Amino acid sequence: MTNSTEFRQSVRDWLEANCPAAMRTPPPDGGIVWAGSKLCFDSVEQQQWFERMRDQGWFAPDWPARFGGGGLDGTQTRILEEELSRLKCRAPMINLGVWMIGPVLLESGSAEQQAQHLPGMARGEVAWCQGFSEPGAGSDLAGLKCRAERDGDEYVLNGSKIWTSYADRCDWMYALVRTDSAAGKHAGISMLLIDMASPGVSVTPIDLISGKSHFCQVFFDNVRVPVANRVGAEGEGWALARALLGHERRAMSKFGDNNVPGIDFLALARQLLPLSDAASRPLLADRVVRSAMDEHAYKLSTQRAHEAGRAGVDVSGLAACFKYLHSEHNRERHETLMALAGSEALGWEGEAFDNDMLKLARQWLNSYTYTIAGGTSEIQLNILARRVLGLPANGG
């Protein structure tokens, strides 16, 4: 057997022995574990699965072992992801630190920052949120005004961040702030690591139309942040943000592969199609098939990108498409299910003939958030047009 085959078998054996049967089914809403200092578990099996994956270093499988990672190479990490998917294992933890700021610290953080923050991320002990968008600086992120003024060995931070996911339950934030108002729009931005327990930090949740409230607004009132918490040099925040957003889009593009709460599209479509209007049924069936084919093609594309990357081929252009494709496919699947369900999908509370139906309207509304978070679909298309295809900005 090849080394890859042997590794795959060892992973398969370990998962079969260590992933409880209860953790091989999609979790209910709220039934996932979020990293953080105040971990909560719904069951003994959920805690066992968390602890076993943590002790393997497989929350961050491709990180160095000295930082709590698994020390796997790219091929081994992909094999692990494939075997987790094959067995339908639940994500043992959702951890934005590992997915986003962690890779940036591995690449650009100081030795002290790596030692302080990476092990806690890799063990799921610290929750992180992202402080980028501001009122008036969403799609135009470089227009941010949250200001950090140098005062000796500290910055004094004032301003606010908005649409900050799960800020009310997070321990730390990585944020873009303006450290030089006289510099160019992009040149005066730095990245800071902010302890959310610092005096002067306050968080206000924002209600969503879907009924969930994971977005927050965060306010900073003379918050003191050590200069040692700046990632990279002063003024390098924009370059670091671009790198981080690349990690974010890759994380969001594979979010549906982590067995997180959601709807089984094909199963529910098969359930609903016979109940739809007979005249429109062929058109609806066509939408179901097209959505399923698009998702399959997307998964084949991600696999192709992985294999080409292993062969040394530059796949940055293809990978740049994944966040846009995944979020738009997800939205279209929910639009199709809503069309199939008709008036049955409008139930918001109360009894329903199936649990998936009960939450369909909420999931449909929530699917639109993924076309906004991490850069709107329109912004993604601009990025693809200009940076991947090289089209002129003025359309000429």
C-alpha positions in Angstrom: 0.0 0.0 0.0 1.1 3.6 -0.6 1.7 5.9 2.3 -1.5 7.8 1.5 -3.5 4.5 1.5 -2.1 3.5 4.8 -2.8 6.9 6.3 -6.3 6.8 5.0 -6.9 3.4 6.6 -5.5 4.6 9.9 -7.7 7.6 9.9 -10.8 5.6 9.0 -10.0 3.1 11.8 -9.5 5.9 14.3 -12.8 7.7 13.3 -14.8 4.4 13.4 -13.5 3.8 16.9 -13.7 7.3 18.3 -16.6 9.1 16.7 -19.7 8.2 18.7 -22.7 7.1 16.6 -24.7 10.0 17.9 -22.1 12.3 16.4 -22.6 10.9 12.9 -26.0 12.6 12.3 -26.7 16.2 11.5 -27.1 18.2 14.8 -30.2 20.1 15.7 -30.2 23.9 15.7 -27.9 25.0 18.5 -26.4 21.5 18.7 -22.9 22.4 17.8 -20.0 23.3 20.0 -18.4 26.7 19.7 -14.9 27.2 20.8 -14.4 29.4 23.8 -13.6 29.8 27.5 -17.1 28.7 28.4 -17.6 25.4 26.6 -21.1 23.9 26.7 -22.0 20.3 25.7 -25.4 18.9 25.1 -24.4 15.3 25.7 -21.7 13.0 26.9 -21.1 11.9 23.3 -20.7 15.4 22.2 -18.1 16.1 24.8 -16.3 12.8 24.0 -16.1 13.7 20.4 -14.7 17.2 21.1 -12.1 15.9 23.5 -10.9 13.1 21.3 -10.5 15.3 18.3 -8.8 17.9 20.4 -6.3 15.5 21.8 -5.5 14.3 18.3 -4.6 17.8 17.3 -7.3 17.6 14.6 -9.0 20.9 15.3 -6.1 22.3 13.4 -4.7 19.2 11.6 -2.2 21.0 9.4 -0.7 23.2 12.2 2.6 22.3 13.8 2.3 20.0 16.8 4.1 22.6 19.0 1.1 24.8 18.6 -1.4 22.1 19.4 -2.0 21.1 15.8 -1.9 17.6 14.1 1.3 18.2 12.1 -0.3 16.8 8.9 0.7 17.8 5.4 -1.8 19.0 2.8 -2.5 15.5 1.4 -3.1 14.0 4.9 -5.4 16.9 5.8 -7.5 16.4 2.7 -7.7 12.7 3.5 -8.9 13.5 7.0 -11.6 15.9 5.7 -12.7 13.2 3.2 -13.0 10.5 5.8 -14.9 12.8 8.2 -17.3 13.6 5.4 -17.6 9.9 4.4 -18.6 8.9 7.9 -20.9 12.0 8.2 -19.1 13.1 11.4 -20.4 16.3 13.0 -17.9 19.1 13.2 -16.5 18.6 16.7 -16.2 22.4 17.1 -16.8 25.6 15.2 -13.7 27.8 15.6 -13.2 31.0 13.7 -9.8 31.4 15.3 -8.4 28.3 13.7 -10.1 29.0 10.3 -9.1 32.7 10.0 -6.8 34.6 12.3 -4.8 31.4 13.2 -3.3 31.0 9.7 -2.4 34.7 9.6 -0.6 34.4 12.9 1.2 31.3 11.6 2.4 33.4 8.6 2.9 36.9 10.0 2.5 36.8 13.8 5.4 37.3 16.2 6.8 34.4 18.1 5.2 35.8 21.2 1.8 36.1 19.6 2.0 32.5 18.2 3.0 31.1 21.6 0.2 33.1 23.4 -2.7 32.5 21.0 -2.2 29.5 18.8 -2.3 26.6 21.4 -5.5 27.9 22.9 -7.1 28.2 19.4 -6.0 24.6 18.6 -7.6 23.3 21.8 -10.8 25.1 21.3 -10.3 27.1 24.5 -10.6 30.6 23.1 -13.3 32.1 20.9 -12.4 34.8 18.3 -14.5 37.3 16.4 -13.7 39.5 13.4 -13.8 43.3 13.7 -13.7 44.6 10.2 -17.0 46.2 9.0 -18.1 49.5 10.5 -21.2 51.7 10.0 -20.4 53.3 6.7 -17.5 51.0 5.9 -18.9 47.6 4.9 -18.2 46.9 1.2 -15.8 49.9 1.3 -13.8 48.3 4.1 -10.8 50.7 3.5 -13.1 53.6 4.5 -13.0 52.4 8.2 -12.7 55.1 10.8 -12.2 53.2 14.1 -9.1 54.9 15.4 -6.2 53.7 17.4 -3.8 56.4 18.7 -0.4 55.5 20.0 0.3 56.3 23.7 3.7 54.8 24.6 3.4 51.0 24.6 -0.3 51.1 24.0 -2.9 52.1 21.5 -6.0 53.9 22.7 -8.9 52.6 20.6 -12.2 54.5 19.9 -15.0 53.7 17.5 -17.2 50.7 16.7 -17.5 47.6 14.6 -20.8 46.2 13.2 -22.0 42.8 11.9 -19.5 41.1 14.2 -20.6 37.5 14.4 -20.9 36.1 17.9 -19.0 39.0 19.5 -21.2 38.5 22.6 -19.7 35.1 23.3 -16.1 35.7 22.1 -12.9 36.1 24.2 -10.8 38.0 21.6 -11.2 40.0 18.5 -8.9 40.6 15.5 -9.6 44.0 14.2 -8.6 46.5 11.5 -8.1 50.0 12.9 -6.8 53.3 11.5 -3.5 54.1 13.1 -2.5 56.9 10.6 -5.1 59.3 9.3 -2.5 61.2 7.2 -1.5 58.1 5.2 -3.4 56.8 2.2 -6.7 55.2 2.6 -5.2 51.7 2.6 -1.8 52.5 4.0 -3.0 53.9 7.4 -4.7 50.6 8.6 -3.2 48.2 11.1 -4.4 44.9 12.6 -4.8 44.6 16.4 -5.6 41.6 18.7 -8.1 42.9 21.3 -9.0 41.2 24.5 -12.9 41.5 24.7 -12.7 41.7 28.5 -10.8 45.0 28.3 -12.3 48.0 30.0 -14.3 50.1 27.5 -15.4 47.3 25.3 -19.2 46.8 25.1 -21.3 44.6 22.8 -24.9 45.0 21.6 -26.6 42.1 19.7 -28.4 42.8 16.5 -31.7 41.0 15.8 -32.0 39.3 12.3 -35.1 38.7 10.2 -34.4 35.0 10.3 -35.0 35.0 14.1 -31.4 34.4 15.0 -29.1 37.0 16.5 -25.5 36.1 16.0 -24.6 39.6 14.6 -23.5 42.3 17.1 -22.2 45.8 17.2 -19.1 46.4 19.3 -18.2 49.7 20.8 -14.7 50.9 21.9 -14.5 53.7 24.4 -10.8 54.6 25.2 -9.9 50.9 25.1 -6.1 50.3 25.7 -4.5 47.7 23.6 -0.8 46.8 24.0 1.4 47.6 20.9 2.6 44.0 21.3 -0.9 43.0 20.1 -0.4 44.5 16.7 0.1 41.9 14.0 2.8 42.9 11.6 4.1 46.4 11.2 2.0 49.5 11.6 0.2 50.2 8.3 0.3 46.6 7.1 -3.2 45.8 8.2 -4.7 45.9 4.7 -2.3 43.3 3.3 -2.9 41.1 6.3 -6.7 41.5 5.9 -6.5 40.4 2.3 -4.6 37.3 3.3 -7.1 36.7 6.1 -10.2 37.1 3.8 -8.7 34.4 1.6 -8.7 32.0 4.5 -12.3 33.2 5.5 -13.6 32.5 2.0 -12.1 29.1 1.9 -13.6 28.4 5.3 -17.1 29.6 4.3 -16.9 27.7 1.0 -16.6 24.4 2.9 -18.9 25.2 5.8 -21.6 22.9 4.5 -19.2 20.0 4.5 -18.8 20.0 8.3 -22.2 18.4 9.1 -23.5 21.6 10.7 -27.2 22.2 11.3 -29.1 22.5 8.1 -31.5 20.9 5.7 -31.0 17.7 3.7 -31.8 19.2 0.3 -32.5 16.1 -1.8 -34.3 14.3 1.0 -36.7 17.2 1.6 -37.1 17.9 -2.2 -38.2 14.3 -2.7 -40.6 14.7 0.1 -42.1 17.9 -1.2 -42.2 17.3 -5.0 -45.2 15.0 -5.0 -47.1 17.6 -2.9 -46.5 20.4 -5.4 -48.9 21.6 -8.1 -49.0 19.0 -10.9 -48.7 21.6 -13.6 -45.5 23.1 -12.2 -44.0 19.8 -11.0 -41.8 19.2 -14.1 -40.2 22.7 -13.8 -39.7 22.3 -10.1 -38.1 18.9 -10.7 -35.8 20.5 -13.2 -34.7 23.1 -10.6 -34.0 20.3 -8.1 -31.9 18.4 -10.5 -30.0 21.5 -11.6 -29.3 22.5 -8.0 -28.0 19.0 -7.2 -25.8 19.0 -10.3 -24.4 22.4 -9.5 -23.5 21.2 -6.0 -21.9 18.1 -7.3 -19.9 20.1 -9.9 -18.8 22.4 -7.1 -17.4 19.6 -5.0 -15.6 18.1 -8.0 -14.1 21.6 -8.6 -12.8 21.8 -5.1 -11.3 18.4 -5.4 -9.7 19.3 -8.7 -8.2 22.4 -7.1 -6.8 20.4 -4.3 -5.2 17.9 -6.6 -3.8 20.5 -8.9 -2.4 22.4 -6.0 -0.6 19.3 -4.8 0.9 19.0 -8.3 2.3 22.6 -8.0 -0.3 24.2 -10.2 -1.4 27.7 -9.3 -5.1 27.4 -8.4 -5.6 30.8 -6.8 -8.0 31.9 -9.5 -10.1 28.8 -9.2 -10.1 28.9 -5.4 -11.2 32.5 -5.5 -14.5 31.4 -7.0 -15.4 29.0 -4.2 -17.0 31.4 -1.7 -19.2 33.0 -4.3 -20.3 29.6 -5.8 -21.0 28.0 -2.5 -23.1 30.8 -1.1 -25.1 31.2 -4.3 -25.7 27.5 -4.6 -26.9 27.4 -1.0 -29.3 30.3 -1.6 -30.7 28.7 -4.8 -31.3 25.3 -3.0 -33.3 27.1 -0.4 -35.2 29.1 -3.0 -36.1 25.8 -4.7 -37.3 24.2 -1.5 -39.5 27.2 -0.8 -41.0 27.0 -4.3 -41.7 23.3 -3.7 -43.2 23.8 -0.3 -45.4 26.7 -1.3 -47.6 27.9 1.5 -46.4 25.1 3.8 -43.0 26.8 4.0 -44.5 30.0 5.5 -44.9 28.5 9.0 -42.7 30.3 11.4 -43.6 28.7 14.7 -45.8 25.8 16.0 -46.4 22.3 14.6 -45.3 21.1 11.2 -45.3 17.7 9.5 -41.5 17.5 9.6 -38.8 19.2 11.7 -37.1 20.3 8.4 -40.2 22.0 7.3 -40.5 23.8 10.7 -37.1 25.5 10.1 -37.2 25.9 6.3 -38.3 29.5 6.3 -35.6 30.5 8.8 -33.0 28.5 6.8 -34.1 30.2 3.6 -33.8 33.7 5.1 -30.4 32.7 6.7 -29.1 31.5 3.3 -29.0 35.1 2.1 -26.6 36.1 4.9 -23.9 33.9 3.4 -24.2 35.9 0.1 -23.3 39.0 2.3 -20.9 37.7 5.0 -17.2 37.5 4.0 -17.8 39.9 1.1 -21.1 40.2 -0.8 -21.6 38.2 -4.0 -21.4 41.5 -6.0 -18.0 42.3 -4.4 -16.9 38.7 -5.1 -17.7 39.1 -8.7 -15.8 42.4 -8.9 -12.8 40.6 -7.3 -13.0 37.8 -9.8 -13.4 40.2 -12.7 -10.5 42.4 -11.8 -8.0 40.2 -10.0 -8.6 36.9 -11.6 -9.7 37.7 -15.2 -7.8 41.0 -15.3 -10.8 43.0 -16.6 -10.5 46.8 -16.4 -12.2 48.5 -13.5 -14.1 51.0 -15.7 -15.5 48.2 -17.9 -13.8 49.8 -20.9 
